[in-house]
Amino acid sequence: MTRKSRRLILIAACGAVLALALGLILSAMSGSIVFFRSPADVAAQGVAPGTRFRLGGLVKDGSVKRGPDQNVEFAVTDTNATVPVQYRGLLPDLFREGQGIVAEGTLDVGGVFRADTVLAKHDENYMPREVADALKAQGRWQEGGSKEASKDASKAAPKDGAKPETADATLGQRSER
């Protein structure tokens, strides 16, 4: 056996081991991959009960019902379809009606989404890209900040015409600019 053929066999064996390792990693991760769906996708695709996925949209106005032992029922909508959600636990501080959320869990046989995680957007301008795309496609997306953000900005603006105080990151202290 020549030196060149031994090298080719070694490279082929390493490639086979690498392909096997990659295949094992991907098969192990397939159970933990969670897909995002909007309520319209859930209604149109007929998601099988017990399938784990992320549901994103807006909390429907008037749908939040709080029960004993931190049980909460609400509905998530994207204006085309609505999915009822049941969750047990503490909700994020920013959770409220009309707010964009992403809930992770499974759909039961009755069509109720049983969430084990609920995430609310963290400020007026943030929304997961998938939720924003779904809302844009339906004409419900509003560019820019909310009315509350503009109210907060007007309260923070100085009334006497002075320059606002800002934090100087290089010095770690407050200075006027």
LUMZADREN-786534 format. One record per residue (C-alpha): residue number from 1; residue in one letter; x, y, z. Coordinates in Angstrom, 2 decimals. Layout:
BEGIN
+-----+------+---------+---------+---------+
! pos ! code !       X !       Y !       Z !
+-----+------+---------+---------+---------+
! NUM !    A !       X !       Y !       Z !
...
+-----+------+---------+---------+---------+
***
This chain:
BEGIN
+-----+------+---------+---------+---------+
! pos ! code !       X !       Y !       Z !
+-----+------+---------+---------+---------+
!   1 !    M !    0.00 !    0.00 !    0.00 !
!   2 !    T !    1.47 !    3.29 !   -1.01 !
!   3 !    R !    1.68 !    6.37 !    1.12 !
!   4 !    K !   -0.85 !    8.18 !   -1.10 !
!   5 !    S !   -3.48 !    5.43 !   -0.77 !
!   6 !    R !   -3.05 !    5.29 !    3.02 !
!   7 !    R !   -3.61 !    9.07 !    3.17 !
!   8 !    L !   -6.79 !    8.77 !    1.06 !
!   9 !    I !   -8.12 !    5.98 !    3.29 !
!  10 !    L !   -7.41 !    8.07 !    6.40 !
!  11 !    I !   -9.18 !   11.11 !    4.90 !
!  12 !    A !  -12.17 !    8.97 !    3.86 !
!  13 !    A !  -12.39 !    7.40 !    7.36 !
!  14 !    C !  -12.23 !   10.84 !    9.03 !
!  15 !    G !  -14.94 !   12.10 !    6.65 !
!  16 !    A !  -17.17 !    9.12 !    7.49 !
!  17 !    V !  -16.69 !    9.64 !   11.25 !
!  18 !    L !  -17.45 !   13.36 !   10.85 !
!  19 !    A !  -20.61 !   12.61 !    8.82 !
!  20 !    L !  -21.74 !   10.07 !   11.44 !
!  21 !    A !  -21.15 !   12.55 !   14.27 !
!  22 !    L !  -23.04 !   15.29 !   12.42 !
!  23 !    G !  -25.94 !   12.89 !   11.76 !
!  24 !    L !  -26.12 !   11.95 !   15.45 !
!  25 !    I !  -26.07 !   15.59 !   16.55 !
!  26 !    L !  -28.83 !   16.56 !   14.13 !
!  27 !    S !  -31.02 !   13.62 !   15.13 !
!  28 !    A !  -30.58 !   14.47 !   18.82 !
!  29 !    M !  -31.48 !   18.11 !   18.20 !
!  30 !    S !  -34.56 !   17.37 !   16.09 !
!  31 !    G !  -36.64 !   16.83 !   19.22 !
!  32 !    S !  -35.72 !   20.22 !   20.66 !
!  33 !    I !  -36.34 !   22.36 !   17.57 !
!  34 !    V !  -39.39 !   24.56 !   18.14 !
!  35 !    F !  -41.10 !   26.22 !   15.19 !
!  36 !    F !  -42.94 !   29.56 !   15.27 !
!  37 !    R !  -46.55 !   29.79 !   14.14 !
!  38 !    S !  -49.15 !   32.55 !   14.06 !
!  39 !    P !  -52.81 !   31.83 !   14.95 !
!  40 !    A !  -53.70 !   31.91 !   11.23 !
!  41 !    D !  -51.01 !   29.27 !   10.55 !
!  42 !    V !  -52.38 !   27.08 !   13.34 !
!  43 !    A !  -55.92 !   27.31 !   11.92 !
!  44 !    A !  -54.84 !   26.77 !    8.29 !
!  45 !    Q !  -52.33 !   23.98 !    8.81 !
!  46 !    G !  -54.27 !   21.97 !   11.36 !
!  47 !    V !  -51.40 !   21.42 !   13.81 !
!  48 !    A !  -51.46 !   17.94 !   15.33 !
!  49 !    P !  -52.28 !   17.81 !   19.07 !
!  50 !    G !  -49.19 !   17.40 !   21.22 !
!  51 !    T !  -46.91 !   19.17 !   18.73 !
!  52 !    R !  -44.56 !   21.58 !   20.46 !
!  53 !    F !  -44.29 !   25.03 !   18.86 !
!  54 !    R !  -44.19 !   28.75 !   19.54 !
!  55 !    L !  -47.37 !   30.76 !   19.11 !
!  56 !    G !  -46.94 !   34.46 !   18.44 !
!  57 !    G !  -49.36 !   37.33 !   18.06 !
!  58 !    L !  -51.26 !   39.91 !   20.07 !
!  59 !    V !  -53.16 !   39.28 !   23.29 !
!  60 !    K !  -56.81 !   39.76 !   22.31 !
!  61 !    D !  -58.55 !   42.64 !   24.07 !
!  62 !    G !  -60.95 !   41.47 !   26.79 !
!  63 !    S !  -59.69 !   37.87 !   26.76 !
!  64 !    V !  -57.49 !   37.77 !   29.88 !
!  65 !    K !  -59.07 !   35.78 !   32.73 !
!  66 !    R !  -57.08 !   35.15 !   35.87 !
!  67 !    G !  -57.93 !   32.13 !   38.01 !
!  68 !    P !  -56.67 !   30.65 !   41.27 !
!  69 !    D !  -53.12 !   29.35 !   41.67 !
!  70 !    Q !  -51.63 !   31.61 !   38.97 !
!  71 !    N !  -53.82 !   30.09 !   36.24 !
!  72 !    V !  -54.38 !   32.51 !   33.36 !
!  73 !    E !  -56.50 !   32.11 !   30.26 !
!  74 !    F !  -56.25 !   34.48 !   27.31 !
!  75 !    A !  -56.46 !   34.46 !   23.54 !
!  76 !    V !  -53.72 !   35.20 !   21.01 !
!  77 !    T !  -54.78 !   36.74 !   17.71 !
!  78 !    D !  -53.28 !   38.00 !   14.49 !
!  79 !    T !  -56.62 !   39.54 !   13.38 !
!  80 !    N !  -57.36 !   36.59 !   11.05 !
!  81 !    A !  -57.57 !   33.82 !   13.63 !
!  82 !    T !  -57.59 !   33.45 !   17.39 !
!  83 !    V !  -56.16 !   30.66 !   19.54 !
!  84 !    P !  -57.18 !   30.23 !   23.21 !
!  85 !    V !  -54.22 !   29.87 !   25.56 !
!  86 !    Q !  -53.98 !   28.45 !   29.08 !
!  87 !    Y !  -50.92 !   29.22 !   31.19 !
!  88 !    R !  -49.97 !   28.53 !   34.78 !
!  89 !    G !  -47.29 !   30.70 !   36.30 !
!  90 !    L !  -46.16 !   34.27 !   36.64 !
!  91 !    L !  -46.65 !   36.41 !   33.56 !
!  92 !    P !  -44.04 !   38.94 !   32.44 !
!  93 !    D !  -44.52 !   42.49 !   33.77 !
!  94 !    L !  -45.18 !   43.81 !   30.26 !
!  95 !    F !  -47.96 !   41.30 !   29.58 !
!  96 !    R !  -51.27 !   43.05 !   28.86 !
!  97 !    E !  -54.11 !   43.08 !   26.35 !
!  98 !    G !  -53.10 !   44.27 !   22.89 !
!  99 !    Q !  -49.45 !   43.43 !   23.62 !
! 100 !    G !  -47.28 !   41.32 !   21.34 !
! 101 !    I !  -46.28 !   37.99 !   22.92 !
! 102 !    V !  -44.70 !   34.66 !   22.07 !
! 103 !    A !  -45.89 !   31.60 !   24.00 !
! 104 !    E !  -44.21 !   28.21 !   23.86 !
! 105 !    G !  -46.11 !   24.99 !   24.50 !
! 106 !    T !  -48.38 !   22.39 !   22.92 !
! 107 !    L !  -51.83 !   22.28 !   21.39 !
! 108 !    D !  -54.32 !   19.94 !   23.06 !
! 109 !    V !  -57.09 !   17.92 !   21.41 !
! 110 !    G !  -59.68 !   20.66 !   22.08 !
! 111 !    G !  -57.65 !   23.29 !   20.22 !
! 112 !    V !  -56.44 !   25.05 !   23.38 !
! 113 !    F !  -52.76 !   26.01 !   23.45 !
! 114 !    R !  -51.20 !   24.94 !   26.76 !
! 115 !    A !  -48.28 !   27.30 !   27.26 !
! 116 !    D !  -45.39 !   26.61 !   29.59 !
! 117 !    T !  -43.50 !   29.81 !   28.69 !
! 118 !    V !  -44.87 !   33.28 !   27.89 !
! 119 !    L !  -42.60 !   36.05 !   26.63 !
! 120 !    A !  -43.72 !   39.66 !   26.20 !
! 121 !    K !  -41.90 !   42.25 !   24.12 !
! 122 !    H !  -39.44 !   44.17 !   26.24 !
! 123 !    D !  -40.06 !   47.73 !   25.00 !
! 124 !    E !  -42.26 !   49.73 !   22.64 !
! 125 !    N !  -40.17 !   49.02 !   19.54 !
! 126 !    Y !  -39.31 !   45.32 !   19.89 !
! 127 !    M !  -41.27 !   42.45 !   18.46 !
! 128 !    P !  -39.98 !   39.07 !   17.27 !
! 129 !    R !  -39.35 !   39.19 !   13.53 !
! 130 !    E !  -41.79 !   36.35 !   12.81 !
! 131 !    V !  -44.62 !   38.11 !   14.70 !
! 132 !    A !  -43.83 !   41.44 !   13.03 !
! 133 !    D !  -43.80 !   39.80 !    9.57 !
! 134 !    A !  -47.14 !   38.10 !   10.23 !
! 135 !    L !  -48.69 !   41.38 !   11.43 !
! 136 !    K !  -47.23 !   43.32 !    8.47 !
! 137 !    A !  -48.71 !   40.79 !    6.05 !
! 138 !    Q !  -52.13 !   41.46 !    7.56 !
! 139 !    G !  -51.80 !   45.25 !    7.67 !
! 140 !    R !  -51.91 !   45.41 !   11.48 !
! 141 !    W !  -48.25 !   46.46 !   12.01 !
! 142 !    Q !  -47.58 !   50.07 !   12.99 !
! 143 !    E !  -44.10 !   51.45 !   12.30 !
! 144 !    G !  -42.35 !   53.44 !   15.03 !
! 145 !    G !  -43.09 !   53.69 !   18.73 !
! 146 !    S !  -46.44 !   53.58 !   20.44 !
! 147 !    K !  -48.48 !   56.46 !   21.81 !
! 148 !    E !  -47.19 !   55.65 !   25.29 !
! 149 !    A !  -43.60 !   56.04 !   24.09 !
! 150 !    S !  -44.31 !   59.50 !   22.70 !
! 151 !    K !  -46.05 !   60.48 !   25.97 !
! 152 !    D !  -43.04 !   59.30 !   27.97 !
! 153 !    A !  -40.68 !   61.19 !   25.68 !
! 154 !    S !  -42.65 !   64.41 !   26.05 !
! 155 !    K !  -42.62 !   64.07 !   29.86 !
! 156 !    A !  -38.85 !   63.54 !   29.86 !
! 157 !    A !  -38.13 !   66.59 !   27.67 !
! 158 !    P !  -37.07 !   69.69 !   29.66 !
! 159 !    K !  -39.63 !   72.51 !   29.61 !
! 160 !    D !  -37.28 !   75.44 !   30.14 !
! 161 !    G !  -35.32 !   74.94 !   26.91 !
! 162 !    A !  -32.27 !   73.53 !   28.74 !
! 163 !    K !  -30.30 !   70.72 !   27.25 !
! 164 !    P !  -31.23 !   67.33 !   28.70 !
! 165 !    E !  -28.83 !   65.53 !   31.01 !
! 166 !    T !  -27.22 !   62.47 !   29.48 !
! 167 !    A !  -24.94 !   59.77 !   30.79 !
! 168 !    D !  -21.39 !   59.97 !   29.47 !
! 169 !    A !  -20.32 !   56.36 !   28.91 !
! 170 !    T !  -16.60 !   57.17 !   28.89 !
! 171 !    L !  -16.57 !   58.97 !   32.22 !
! 172 !    G !  -19.32 !   56.98 !   33.96 !
! 173 !    Q !  -20.87 !   60.18 !   35.30 !
! 174 !    R !  -23.67 !   62.50 !   34.26 !
! 175 !    S !  -22.81 !   65.58 !   32.25 !
! 176 !    E !  -24.60 !   68.33 !   30.34 !
! 177 !    R !  -24.23 !   68.46 !   26.58 !
+-----+------+---------+---------+---------+
***
